Amino acid sequence: MFKRLYESGDIIEIKAWKVEQSSDKPHGFKYSLVFVRDGKRVVGYDNAERKGDHRHYKGKEHQYSFRGIDELIDDFFSDVRRVKNEG
């Protein structure tokens, strides 16, 4: 688990666990990555609630193609950088 609180008030939290493979977690990972700004989730990647792998970006939910933990973290921080660059 990783959690960082920035001076601006932004929060990044990353959680990942190895779990038994299942229909909604065929890769054997449960995860939650979130970027919070002004108390609201702006970017999130997770596979909770039996929805399978998906991402939240600016209030919308999209399917996500899980390719591995390293790629997941790269994709998450890419979205976070995009949001931060937009101001």
C-alpha positions as CSV (number, residue, x, y, z in Angstrom):
1,M,0.0,0.0,0.0
2,F,1.2,3.5,-0.8
3,K,-0.5,6.8,0.2
4,R,0.8,10.3,-0.5
5,L,-0.8,13.6,0.6
6,Y,0.5,16.6,-1.4
7,E,0.7,20.2,-0.1
8,S,-2.0,21.1,-2.6
9,G,-4.3,18.6,-0.8
10,D,-4.3,16.1,-3.7
11,I,-4.1,12.5,-2.6
12,I,-2.7,9.4,-4.4
13,E,-3.4,6.0,-2.9
14,I,-2.4,2.7,-4.4
15,K,-3.4,-0.8,-3.0
16,A,-2.8,-4.1,-4.6
17,W,-3.1,-7.7,-3.3
18,K,-2.4,-11.1,-4.8
19,V,-5.7,-13.1,-4.7
20,E,-6.9,-16.4,-6.1
21,Q,-7.8,-16.2,-9.8
22,S,-11.5,-15.9,-10.4
23,S,-13.9,-14.9,-13.2
24,D,-13.6,-11.2,-12.3
25,K,-9.9,-11.4,-11.4
26,P,-8.4,-13.8,-13.9
27,H,-5.0,-12.3,-13.4
28,G,-5.0,-13.0,-9.7
29,F,-4.8,-9.4,-8.5
30,K,-7.2,-7.1,-6.6
31,Y,-6.3,-3.5,-6.8
32,S,-7.4,0.1,-6.2
33,L,-5.5,3.2,-7.4
34,V,-7.0,6.6,-6.8
35,F,-6.1,10.2,-7.4
36,V,-8.3,12.6,-5.3
37,R,-8.5,16.3,-5.8
38,D,-10.7,18.6,-3.8
39,G,-12.2,15.6,-2.0
40,K,-13.4,14.0,-5.3
41,R,-12.0,11.0,-7.2
42,V,-10.6,12.4,-10.5
43,V,-8.7,9.2,-11.6
44,G,-9.2,5.7,-10.4
45,Y,-8.4,2.2,-11.5
46,D,-9.9,-0.8,-9.7
47,N,-11.5,-4.2,-10.1
48,A,-13.9,-4.1,-7.2
49,E,-17.7,-4.7,-7.1
50,R,-17.6,-7.6,-9.6
51,K,-17.2,-5.2,-12.5
52,G,-13.9,-6.5,-13.6
53,D,-11.0,-4.2,-14.5
54,H,-12.1,-0.7,-15.1
55,R,-10.9,2.9,-14.8
56,H,-12.6,6.1,-13.6
57,Y,-11.6,9.3,-15.4
58,K,-13.2,12.6,-14.7
59,G,-16.5,11.2,-13.6
60,K,-16.8,8.5,-16.3
61,E,-16.2,4.8,-16.1
62,H,-14.4,2.9,-18.8
63,Q,-13.4,-0.8,-19.2
64,Y,-9.6,-1.3,-18.7
65,S,-7.4,-4.0,-20.2
66,F,-5.2,-5.3,-17.4
67,R,-1.7,-6.2,-18.8
68,G,0.2,-6.4,-15.5
69,I,0.9,-4.4,-12.4
70,D,3.7,-2.3,-13.8
71,E,1.6,-1.3,-16.8
72,L,-1.3,-0.6,-14.5
73,I,0.8,1.8,-12.4
74,D,2.2,3.4,-15.6
75,D,-1.3,3.9,-17.0
76,F,-2.6,5.4,-13.7
77,F,0.3,7.9,-13.4
78,S,-0.1,8.8,-17.1
79,D,-3.7,9.8,-16.4
80,V,-2.7,11.7,-13.2
81,R,-0.1,13.7,-15.2
82,R,-2.7,14.5,-17.9
83,V,-5.1,15.8,-15.2
84,K,-2.4,17.8,-13.5
85,N,-1.2,19.3,-16.8
86,E,-4.7,20.4,-17.6
87,G,-4.7,22.5,-14.4
